């Protein structure tokens, strides 16, 4: 097995901060089931995979049968190389080595000990101590962020998608990414975003604020799904899947 495939398999089979897993556990099944149904009903033809890491989410999309375009955004150059290796041979999987933000500006990207925690935000351990070792800055990278409203038109012109889906997993920066879409946010048929019930990063908006922003932008809640095995008795974060009503076509009665 190629090294990049082995890395993805290892990450997919082992939730963050948990040393064991149970194959077929409910948390592993809920997200794929919801996504498979959502992508089919809304006829999604392109997924913007923002905060792609080494391609875990894209790999899940292919596992559940999604055959459309995937555009993966990842600012960490070392991780982006693993991602490009993973996408090699898939002509509908594009990798953009970019950090997306509300505005274009120079920022510092914090590479954490566990790359899945890497963020434009500094870690905050005041609310929970579970991730202190994994969510620790290992090094910092200078980046110039871009915005969805600058990259969307060029990608649309090149790939001609019509029903895109916006997945964000940017460790505390999802709302900034969505705000950076400007008028193009309503061009997405749906979105998926992390909701923090316990803040793991400084200046991270809480789950109520995040949900309210998406609702005010015109999206409606479709599902709340766990994004890892959880850390009983605490629930630290979940993902929301939301839809754009203008793209919904009720089934014929």
Secondary structure, 3 states (H helix, E strand, C coil): CCHHHHHHHHHHCCCCCCCCCCCCCHHHHHHHHHHHHHHHHCCCCEEEEECCCCCHHHHHHHHCCCCCEEEEECCCHHHHHHHHHHHCCCCCEEEECCCECCCCCEEEEEEECCHHHCECCCECCCCCCCCCCCCCEEEEEEEECECHHHHHHHHHHHHCCCCEEEEECCCCCHHHHHHCCHHHHHHEEEEEEEEECCCCECCCCCHHHHHHHHHHCCEEEEEEEECCCCECCECCEEEEEEEEHHHCCCCCC
